[in-house]
């Protein structure tokens, strides 16, 4: 269809010199029969922002983690600790805060595609493309970079060495509350007998005594959940010693002591309190959290990692459907004629790259790791002595494969939410590119070119399977993403000169810079890229 539309724009065989220099992106130029084209290139992708729902607006990578008060929204595992502190402080709106969190991130990819193409006939060619990929995720997650507004800090019960003292303090408070409860329970049972003596206080306030037992049990449970007991720590963070939250906890325990004393029970010591925090998380706290078993995040690392290896390998065959130059390279490079040509390409992508790691929430894989069917259609239209244009549609249809995926055990979207690793059937959506690339030749050696690129990733679906008899969560989808980009490039070519017998080597060097324009969908990267390609030909015809 593209070929027909462009062919209709060619008006007559007016003699004009054809294009002599290639440009950015794909074209429909055939490879001469029996010749090879060797490709060595470098591609550098970089982004530190993603497109939002508005399309043209970007948000910083990890920007949703920026907050003046890092709490349950960032670390859902602290929800039980916050609920416990609300009970202990008597403040129903208490919000646990580890202080400010400044988050930023950047992704850098270095790709070195190495390829070889062979012209089987004048119209049919084969290509093998093997990329070596290195990816880096640079994450900066800094707590309390300038001062601190935290109301909780590191639970000392988990500290090596000094944790013994903290756990002993926690255990002592719990033991005192347990003794007070058991004593009051025994008194209630004893005073139930009409002959029992010394029961005036209990008989006058039996309902209050029962309520006190329930309140003491709730307080004891909350202390154990937040602070821990004599043998283990509780939550990773606890109120800061001397802070308002710790003062409120002390007041709650003092109120219990006073209420038990009305029934003659004095086992709770004056000033009894669990061990508060003496240290808040500093700028390097996230690395500490990643390694701290108290957090039980399940991650081996939290960003700042490097992956390298062979990416997904492409094997394709291209067939020239139509060429007004007769698939003749000398005619293409030297004769004066408007023209059009169209080529189709089909092939297979070997998913040799590894999939996402489940032990790093910020992992950047070196490829999708899925086998895929490939299809491409390109049509070139030569308009004048120095201007020609290429239109390309590319599609990749990944096949269903099986991967391990980290699925959240709740509806939280934070990367630090509790998760479980499940086997899942992965169905990646169709990847499609539309590219329109105008080119301007400057003499027989140089060229300038541009391109408009629309890239769309279809919806990715992960359907977990049951594991060890356990039922998994439902399907998890990554919505469709779309990015519009513009590319600019410059080319140096010796092909025309080589055909004339004036250059020793037939080669092309192409530099391309791509910038993102707008995008939408889930985490559509606002990626800028630079590409440098060297194409060397063997068996290229000479006049």
C-alpha positions, 0 to 999 in steps of 0.5 A, a space after each residue: 500500500 505504501 509502495 503504491 501511494 509513493 509510486 503514484 507520486 512519481 511523474 514520468 521518467 524525467 532524468 535526474 541523478 539518483 541518490 548517492 548517499 544513504 541516511 538514518 533509519 531503514 531504506 529499500 536499497 538492495 544488496 548486490 548479488 554475492 556481496 557482503 555488508 559488514 556492520 559495526 555500530 554503537 548505540 547509546 540510549 539514555 533517559 532519566 524521565 518518563 512520559 506521563 498521561 499528558 503526552 508532552 509532559 515528562 516526570 523524573 524517573 522514580 519521581 513518584 518516590 520523592 516525598 517529605 515524609 517517607 512512610 507507609 506509602 513508600 514502604 507498605 510493610 510498615 503498615 502494621 507498625 503505623 497501626 500499632 503506633 496509632 494505638 500506643 500513642 492514642 493518635 488515630 491520625 498518626 503518620 509514621 515518617 522516616 523523614 524526607 526521601 529524594 529520589 532520582 534515577 537514570 538508565 544508560 544502555 550501550 549497545 554494540 550491534 554487529 551484523 553481516 548481510 549477504 546478497 543471495 540474488 539481486 533481490 534477496 539478501 540475508 542478515 544476521 544481527 548480534 548485539 552486545 548490550 550493557 545496561 546500567 540503572 543509576 538510582 539515587 534514593 537519599 534519606 534526610 539529605 538536608 536535616 531530618 523531620 523523621 518521627 521514627 528511626 532505626 529499631 535498636 532491637 536489631 542492632 548487633 551487640 547493643 540490640 541485647 540491651 534494647 530487647 531486654 528493655 522491651 521484654 521487661 515492659 512486656 513482662 510487667 504488663 503480663 504480670 499485671 494482667 495475670 494478677 488482675 485476672 486472678 483477683 477477678 476470679 478470686 473476688 467472684 466468690 462471695 466469701 472473698 475479702 479485700 475485694 471492694 475495689 474490684 467489686 465496685 469497678 468490675 467492668 472497668 477491671 475487665 476493660 483494663 485487661 483488654 486495654 493492657 492486652 492491646 497495648 502489649 500486642 502493639 508494643 511487641 509488634 512495633 518494638 519487639 520482645 526479649 528475643 526479637 525485634 519488631 518493626 524495622 523502625 520505632 519512635 525516636 527517643 525523646 520525640 513526641 511519639 515516644 513520649 506518647 507511648 510512655 504516657 500510655 504505659 504510665 496510664 496503664 500503671 496508674 489504672 492497675 494501681 487503683 486495684 492494688 497492682 504495682 508490677 509496672 515500674 514507674 517510667 517503664 517504656 520500650 527502647 526508642 530509636 537513637 539513629 535516623 536513616 541518613 542519605 545512605 539509608 536505602 543501601 542499608 535497608 536493602 541488606 537489612 534482614 529486618 526489612 524482609 524486602 526480598 531484594 538482593 539489590 536496590 538499583 545501581 547495577 550493571 548487566 552485560 551480555 548478548 542481547 536478542 539476535 535477529 535473523 532476517 531475509 529481505 526481498 526486493 518487490 520493485 525497483 525502478 533502478 532494476 536492482 542495479 547499483 551503478 544505475 542507482 548511484 550514477 544515472 539520472 532518474 526519478 525512481 521508487 523501490 519497495 522491499 519487504 523483510 521477514 525474520 525471527 528474533 531469538 530471545 537470547 537475552 535474559 528477562 527481568 530480574 525479580 531480585 531488583 525492582 530497578 533492573 534494566 534487562 539487556 533485551 526482552 528475552 522472548 522469541 519473536 516474529 519480525 516483519 518490515 516494509 520499506 519504500 524509497 521514493 527518489 524525488 530530485 537530484 538531492 532529495 529522497 525519502 523512505 517510509 518504513 513500518 516495522 513489527 515484532 510479534 513476541 511469542 508466549 514464554 514462561 518467566 519468573 515474575 515478582 507479583 505484589 501481595 497487595 494492591 500497593 504500587 510501590 516497588 518496596 511492596 511485599 511480593 512473591 515470585 511466581 512462574 508466569 506465562 508472559 505474553 508481550 504485546 506487538 511492538 510496532 514502529 512507523 518511520 518517515 525519513 527524508 534525506 538530502 544528498 550533498 554531492 557524492 560523499 555527504 548527506 544529511 537526513 532526518 526521521 519521524 518515528 512513532 513507536 508503540 509497545 502493545 499491552 504486556 500480560 503476565 498470567 501467573 500459574 499455581 506454585 506448590 499448590 498455592 493459588 497466585 494473584 490474577 493477571 498483571 498487565 503493563 498497559 500500551 506505551 507510545 513514544 513519538 521521536 525525531 532523529 537527525 543524522 549525517 552520512 559519509 559514503 564512498 559508494 558512488 566514488 567507488 563505483 566510479 573507480 575513485 575510492 579504494 573501499 566501499 563504505 558508509 559512516 552514519 551518525 544519528 541523534 534521536 530525541 523524544 517528542 511526546 509519549 503516553 502509557 505506563 513508563 514510556 521512556 523519554 529516551 535520547 539516543 546516539 548511533 554511530 554505524 560503519 558499513 563496509 561492503 565486499 564484492 560491490 560493483 565497479 564501473 
